[in-house]
């Protein structure tokens, strides 16, 4: 439905391969072959993602006082780097940093960056894009709120998933640390093929942005 580039084709293939490596979402971040019935060291897959952003001492089993570091941005960084984005992406342990870089690029302030941030209500996702939303206290942030808070605080909790397929009704995206795994989501589109708001029970929340791939 959309023209794909060599980069976006490779990125989608890498994401699908990771999803399959996690047995289509059935693996969990703490599991390894030292446990009965587990045939893969999933916790070491997480270590690979961390190492892609030069953090070398974390695995899927790392925990401190009950807190396990969130690795979803490391997963996105791993996939984008492996696909060959080079210096055109802000590889980071937190999604908000590469989101802000894409917002600056869309405003003309970050030339050459591999992504431009689009407001979800005015853009149809395509393969290779990254769909981003807020988490925790930032769950209700839209584009402008996220941009403002990052300017003030240089951080807000967020999440991003990489689009691997787009149909007339859904964007199919793959991300890390979904349910302690790499998993796939079907994100519904409206009649104009824009993302519908996120649902959490009976409540709806906005997306922050769709990062449009320029590579």
Buried (B, 14 or more C-beta within 10 A) or exposed (E): EEEBEEBBEBBBEBBBEBBEEBBEBEBBBBBBEEEEEBEBBBBEBBBBBBBBBEBEEBBBBBEEEEEBBBBBBBBBBBBBBBBBBEEBBBBBBBBBBBBBBBBBBBEEEBEEBBBBBBBBBEBBBBBBBBBBBBBEEBBEBBBEBBBEBBEEEEEBBBBBBBBBBBEEEBBBBBBBBBEBBBBBBEBEBEEEBBBBBBEEEEEEBBBBBBBBBBB
